[in-house]
Amino acid sequence: MSRPSRPPDHVIGYTLVTPSSWHLIFIHGFLGCPKDWQAVVCELPEAWTWEAVTLPGHGAVLAESEDVMEQMVNTVRRALASAPVSRRVAMVGYSLGGRVLLHALRQGLSAPDALVLCSTSAGLSNPEVRSSRLEKDRQWAMVMDDWPWFLEAWYRQPLFESLQQHPQAREILRENRGAMAACAADLAKLIVACSPGQVPACGPALAAVADRTLMISGELDHPYTSQLRHAPHLYPGIITRTVPDAGHAVHLECPVVLASLITEFLGKEQP
């Protein structure tokens, strides 16, 4: 089987190709990169293929003339459009990556065969909560010019407290995040433009694909785990799973468990 051409913003993994296998497209979160998924993809079935995209602003420069979220969505569109036609396609998004995927669906992207949303919500609808979140993200943007201070403060948030119990995850962060200092200006624009307090909520888009969606949160990520408990009522047909002893960065903290959940879910989705 020939390899389809890919845009340059991808890291691609190929293994043994068999009929009816899955092709997975991984979308990282804010400050993330394709390498974040390495420990996950190593645990997937050998018959599956995968690729991990790089979101704009995380290496590739943001275009001044184009809406920031639209640039994110276009990255997802290109990845799905170039996926092998002989395979079923699943898209896996973490945090910001999951939100970008939902926004792409909201804008009319043809849904893939399956979706996995890690530490992702459908957005905020309460005006006061939206306003508070937007102001918080604007404050983060203002301090990104001091990159070492920003990184330390960012990962001191309660959201990431459990990372301290995972030395391997911390090493990945040290290796990959420090190099993003050159992207600080773009990331400052991005955190505001893509803030859940700025962009529309995507509840209807998630509801429309709930019957093919797995939603995952870390047990120690209390805000998202709380939302996860309500998801089956809000989005009938959705499957939810909680990863024990993991926080927000579940793909870094417990990659083997995450890979197992993805494999189990997609195994049930086989025709």
Summary of the structure (lengths in Angstrom):
residues: 271
radius of gyration: 17.5
end to end distance: 21.6
largest distance: 52.7
contacts: 909
relative contact order: 0.16
helix: 49%
strand: 14%
